[in-house]
Amino acid sequence: MDLKKRRVEVVLQIMWESSLAKHVDEYFCSVNVWREGDLFPRKISDLVMYGQEGEEIEVNSSEIKSMISYEKRKVYECKNWQFKPPKSLSYLKLKKGRFYLLGFFKGLPGIFEGNPFPGRILDIDSSGNFVLDANHPLALFEVKAKAKLLKISKKDSEVGGRCKNFWEASLNGPGMQARYKNNPTDFELDNPKSFSRLDENEDTIFYHEPRLIGHIDRTCHHNLIRFYENKIPKSGKVLDLMSSFESHLPEGDYEVYGLGINMRELEANSRLHHRVVHDLNADPTLPFESDYFDVVVCDLSIEYVVRPLELLKEVKRILKPGGKIFFSFSNRYFPTKVIKVWIDLHEFERMGYVLELLARTEELDELETYSLRGYPRPVEDRWSFASNFSDPLYVVYGKKSDQ
């Protein structure tokens, strides 16, 4: 096929390991080959231009390092006045291990106003002076990458517009979910204000009326189902924690329990065999026997939990030895009910927050994170006018120790 008429769909996969977990970050690309095919590393460009459907290649580590190499000169010792976020974000306070836009920092060589890339706070002293690391968040990790060609199609015509550097986009975010040199990130888990909400009324009031709507678009919904198809056993007892009118489970021989806050929503969910109404923020104790479930999934809800460590202890209790726990989320939430710390975090840092919760829960191990971005939003979706991209998918998961 003439390269000027060739369009391909490719998934880029970034794989790496931190002190707490294994990580996989994927990015979907719909590539106009004639205009964007040469914006990848050489091996991926060859795949995009000449590869066949189903073909997969690995990227040379040297080509990855060229974009994320570590440089000592990008670590700055700063005075407290050099952190100057815009007035609308003046409430932000620096926290050790957290990320902030480099454009928020003043008087640093090589850092320009409006710089959109993240920098990490490595240390803060009692005077508010701090150490800022402006290196790529993946710079200290060994990173592997793959690309798989999913589909080849023919363009009928050429259109104008801006070229997209998919390779650069795929590396924008990964790394932010990891600790720095195994030092716990300061998510202020011991600060009650981190779990405050705009609406502090009982959740039963807010959720009194059923919301029979999807909380992610259909593409993200099917991507989550596909993820679970590859990660959870094909049978067993499953708890759909903080359930609603829709589950995201694959087909299988499951006995599914749904625990939610609105019975009408649970009754509308045909995947559930058992339905339990329970307000976890009022009482995080789970009304189930110990060592009972093979899998617990908590989809699109962890951002509303005000006592997450207490909840995780309960999840661990009700899981069988070797049982698996999954927390999935996207970038949508009810703004009046979401916890404060969630709002202040980058989407990839939110994976780090959930990962920290799992790491602080004894007997949970084999921790992993997964992200998937870049898919097109369905044209029939009500929010397609606002974004061409499907809702991103983030999953943090692990298992209860067999011991």
C-alpha positions in Angstrom: 0.0 0.0 0.0 1.2 3.5 -0.8 2.5 5.1 2.4 0.5 8.3 1.7 -2.7 6.2 2.0 -1.7 4.0 4.9 -3.2 4.4 8.4 -2.3 2.0 11.2 -3.4 1.3 14.8 -0.6 0.5 17.1 -0.3 -0.1 20.9 2.9 1.1 22.5 3.8 -0.7 25.8 6.2 0.6 28.4 7.3 -2.0 31.0 9.4 -1.3 34.1 9.7 -2.2 37.8 10.0 0.0 40.9 10.7 -0.9 44.5 7.0 -1.7 45.2 5.6 -3.0 42.0 5.7 -4.0 38.4 4.3 -1.5 35.9 2.9 -1.6 32.4 1.8 1.5 30.7 0.1 1.3 27.3 -0.8 3.9 24.7 -3.0 3.4 21.7 -2.0 5.2 18.5 -4.0 5.8 15.3 -1.1 6.8 13.0 -1.3 8.8 9.8 1.8 7.0 8.4 2.7 9.7 5.8 2.7 12.5 8.3 3.6 10.8 11.6 5.3 7.5 10.8 8.8 8.9 11.2 8.2 10.4 14.7 8.9 7.1 16.4 12.2 5.3 17.2 13.5 3.6 14.0 12.2 0.1 14.7 8.7 1.3 15.5 8.7 3.5 12.4 9.6 0.5 10.3 6.7 -1.4 11.9 4.3 1.5 11.3 5.4 1.9 7.7 5.9 -1.7 6.5 4.6 -4.1 9.2 1.7 -6.5 9.0 -1.3 -6.8 11.3 -0.4 -8.7 14.5 3.3 -8.1 14.2 5.1 -7.0 17.4 8.6 -5.6 18.0 10.8 -4.7 21.0 12.4 -1.3 21.2 16.2 -0.9 21.8 16.8 0.3 25.3 19.2 2.9 24.0 16.4 4.6 22.1 14.4 4.8 25.3 17.2 6.2 27.3 17.8 8.9 24.8 14.5 10.5 25.9 14.6 9.8 29.6 18.3 9.9 30.5 19.3 11.1 34.0 21.3 14.3 34.3 22.7 15.6 37.6 22.4 19.2 36.4 18.6 18.8 36.4 18.5 18.5 40.2 18.2 21.9 41.7 18.6 23.1 45.3 16.0 25.8 45.7 14.8 28.5 48.1 11.3 28.5 49.3 10.3 31.6 47.3 11.1 29.8 44.0 7.9 27.8 44.2 5.3 30.2 42.7 2.2 28.4 41.4 -0.5 30.6 39.7 -3.0 32.4 42.0 -5.7 29.8 41.2 -3.4 27.1 42.7 -1.8 29.2 45.5 -3.2 26.7 48.0 -0.7 24.0 46.8 2.0 23.1 49.3 5.1 21.2 48.4 5.2 17.6 49.7 8.2 15.2 49.6 8.0 12.8 46.7 5.2 14.6 44.9 5.2 16.1 41.4 4.5 19.7 40.3 4.6 21.4 36.9 8.1 22.8 36.3 6.5 26.1 35.1 5.6 26.7 38.8 9.2 27.2 39.7 11.1 30.4 39.2 14.7 31.4 38.7 16.0 28.0 37.6 18.3 27.7 34.6 16.7 25.8 31.8 13.2 26.0 33.4 10.9 28.4 31.5 7.6 29.9 32.5 4.7 27.6 31.4 6.9 24.5 31.2 4.3 21.7 31.3 6.6 18.8 32.3 6.6 17.4 35.9 9.3 17.9 38.5 9.6 15.9 41.7 10.4 17.2 45.2 13.2 15.2 46.7 13.5 16.9 50.0 12.2 19.9 52.1 13.8 21.5 55.1 12.2 23.2 58.0 12.5 26.6 56.3 10.7 25.4 53.2 13.8 25.2 51.1 13.7 22.2 48.8 15.4 20.0 46.3 13.7 19.7 42.9 14.4 16.9 40.4 13.5 18.0 36.8 14.6 14.7 35.2 12.0 12.5 33.5 10.1 10.4 36.1 11.4 7.2 34.5 15.0 8.3 34.4 16.2 6.1 37.3 14.4 2.9 36.1 15.3 0.2 33.6 12.6 0.5 30.9 11.6 -1.9 28.2 9.2 -1.1 25.4 7.2 -3.0 22.8 4.9 -2.0 19.9 2.2 -4.1 18.3 0.5 -3.4 15.0 -3.3 -4.0 15.5 -4.8 -2.9 12.3 -4.0 -1.5 8.8 -6.5 0.6 6.9 -6.6 2.9 3.8 -7.1 6.6 3.9 -9.4 8.1 1.3 -7.9 11.6 1.6 -5.3 13.6 3.4 -6.3 16.2 6.0 -4.4 19.1 7.5 -3.7 19.7 11.2 -1.0 19.1 13.7 1.1 16.0 13.7 1.1 14.0 16.9 4.3 12.6 18.5 2.8 9.4 19.9 6.1 8.1 21.3 6.6 11.3 23.4 2.9 11.1 24.5 3.3 7.5 25.6 6.2 8.5 28.0 4.3 11.5 29.4 3.1 10.2 32.8 4.7 6.8 33.5 7.1 6.9 36.4 5.0 9.3 38.5 3.3 6.3 40.2 6.6 5.1 41.8 8.3 6.1 45.0 11.6 7.9 44.8 14.4 5.4 45.8 11.8 3.5 47.9 11.1 6.5 50.1 7.3 6.7 50.7 5.7 9.6 48.9 4.0 12.1 51.2 0.3 11.6 50.3 -0.6 12.9 53.8 -2.3 9.7 54.7 -2.2 10.6 58.4 -3.8 14.0 57.8 -7.6 13.9 58.2 -7.9 16.9 55.8 -6.6 14.7 53.0 -9.9 12.8 53.2 -12.2 15.8 53.5 -14.8 16.5 50.9 -16.8 19.5 49.8 -20.0 17.7 50.8 -19.5 16.2 54.2 -23.1 15.1 54.6 -23.9 11.4 54.9 -23.3 9.6 51.6 -26.7 8.0 51.9 -28.2 11.5 51.2 -26.1 12.1 48.0 -26.7 8.6 46.7 -30.4 8.4 47.7 -31.5 8.8 44.1 -30.1 6.0 41.8 -27.7 7.1 39.1 -28.2 4.6 36.3 -25.4 6.0 34.1 -22.0 4.7 33.1 -19.1 6.3 34.9 -16.7 5.7 32.0 -17.3 5.7 28.2 -18.0 2.4 26.4 -14.5 2.1 25.0 -12.9 2.4 28.5 -15.6 0.0 29.8 -14.7 -2.7 27.2 -10.9 -2.1 27.8 -11.5 -2.8 31.5 -13.4 -6.0 30.8 -10.6 -7.1 28.5 -8.0 -6.3 31.2 -9.9 -8.5 33.7 -10.2 -11.3 31.1 -6.4 -11.6 31.3 -6.0 -11.1 35.0 -8.7 -12.8 37.1 -9.5 -16.5 37.3 -12.4 -17.8 35.1 -14.5 -18.9 38.1 -14.9 -18.3 41.8 -16.6 -15.9 44.3 -16.2 -12.3 43.3 -17.0 -9.2 45.4 -17.9 -6.1 43.3 -17.1 -3.6 46.0 -18.8 -0.2 45.9 -20.9 -1.6 43.1 -23.5 0.2 41.0 -25.9 -0.6 38.1 -23.0 -1.9 35.9 -20.2 -4.3 36.5 -17.1 -4.6 34.4 -16.5 -8.3 34.8 -15.7 -10.6 31.9 -17.8 -13.7 31.2 -17.0 -16.6 33.6 -18.3 -19.0 36.1 -18.6 -16.4 38.9 -20.8 -16.0 42.0 -20.9 -12.2 42.2 -21.7 -10.3 45.3 -22.4 -6.6 44.9 -21.9 -4.2 47.8 -23.2 -0.7 47.1 -25.1 2.2 48.7 -28.3 2.2 46.5 -30.4 -0.9 46.2 -32.1 0.3 43.0 -28.7 0.6 41.3 -27.8 -2.9 42.5 -31.1 -4.4 41.4 -30.4 -3.0 37.9 -27.1 -4.9 37.7 -27.8 -8.2 36.1 -24.3 -9.6 36.9 -25.0 -9.7 40.6 -26.2 -12.8 42.3 -26.2 -11.2 45.8 -26.8 -7.6 46.7 -25.8 -5.8 49.9 -26.4 -2.2 50.8 -23.7 -0.8 53.1 -22.1 2.6 53.5 -18.4 2.0 53.7 -17.6 5.6 54.7 -19.8 5.3 57.7 -18.5 1.8 58.6 -15.6 0.2 56.6 -16.3 -3.2 58.2 -17.3 -5.6 55.4 -20.2 -7.9 56.3 -18.6 -11.1 55.0 -16.7 -14.1 56.5 -12.9 -14.1 56.5 -11.1 -15.9 53.7 -14.3 -16.0 51.6 -13.6 -14.3 48.2 -11.3 -15.3 45.3 -11.4 -11.8 43.9 -12.4 -8.3 45.0 -12.8 -5.6 42.4 -13.4 -1.9 43.3 -14.1 -0.1 40.1 -14.2 3.7 39.8 -14.8 4.3 43.5 -11.5 4.4 45.6 -11.4 8.2 45.2 -14.5 8.5 47.5 -13.2 6.4 50.4 -12.5 8.4 53.5 -10.9 5.6 55.5 -9.0 3.6 52.8 -6.5 1.9 55.1 -9.3 0.5 57.3 -11.1 -0.7 54.2 -8.1 -2.4 52.9 -7.6 -4.3 56.1 -11.1 -5.6 55.7 -10.5 -6.5 52.0 -7.5 -8.5 53.0 -9.5 -10.2 55.7 -12.2 -11.4 53.4 -9.9 -12.5 50.6 -8.8 -16.1 50.5 -5.0 -16.7 50.6 -3.8 -16.1 47.1 -7.0 -14.0 46.3 -6.6 -10.9 44.2 -7.7 -7.3 44.7 -8.1 -4.7 41.9 -8.7 -1.0 42.1 -9.6 0.6 38.8 -10.3 4.3 38.1 -10.3 6.9 35.4 -10.3 10.7 35.4 -14.0 11.3 36.1 -15.4 11.8 39.6 -18.2 13.5 41.5 -16.5 16.8 42.6 -18.4 17.3 45.8 -17.7 13.7 47.1 -14.2 13.1 46.0 -11.5 13.2 48.7 -9.3 16.3 48.7 -5.9 14.5 48.1 -7.3 13.0 44.9 -8.0 16.4 43.3 -4.4 17.6 44.0 -2.8 14.6 42.3 -1.7 14.0 38.7 -3.6 11.0 37.2 -0.4 8.8 37.4 0.3 10.0 40.9 -3.2 8.7 41.8 -1.9 5.2 41.0 1.0 5.9 43.3 -1.5 6.9 46.1 -3.5 3.6 45.7 -0.2 1.7 45.4 0.9 3.2 48.7 -2.3 2.1 50.4 -1.7 -1.5 49.2 1.9 -1.4 50.3 0.9 -0.3 53.8 -1.5 -3.2 54.1 0.2 -6.3 55.6 0.0 -9.6 53.6 -0.7 -7.9 50.3 2.1 -8.5 47.8 2.9 -9.0 44.0 1.7 -5.4 43.5 1.3 -4.1 39.9 0.0 -1.1 38.1 -1.5 -0.7 34.6 -2.5 2.2 32.5 -4.1 2.5 29.1 -4.6 5.8 27.2 -5.1 7.2 23.7 -8.1 5.3 22.4 -10.7 7.4 20.5 -13.9 8.3 22.3 -17.0 6.8 20.7 -18.6 9.3 18.4 -22.0 8.6 20.0 -20.7 9.4 23.5 -22.3 12.5 25.0 -18.9 14.0 25.8 -17.3 13.5 22.4 -17.7 17.2 21.8 -15.3 17.9 24.7 -12.6 15.3 24.0 -11.6 13.1 21.1 -10.0 10.6 23.6 -11.7 7.8 25.5 -11.5 7.9 29.2 -8.0 6.7 30.4 -7.9 3.5 32.4 -5.8 3.0 35.5 -5.6 -0.2 37.6 -3.6 -0.9 40.8 -3.7 -4.5 41.9 -2.1 -7.2 44.0 -2.9 -10.5 45.9 -3.2 -11.7 49.5 -0.1 -13.7 50.6 -0.4 -17.5 50.4 1.3 -17.8 53.7 
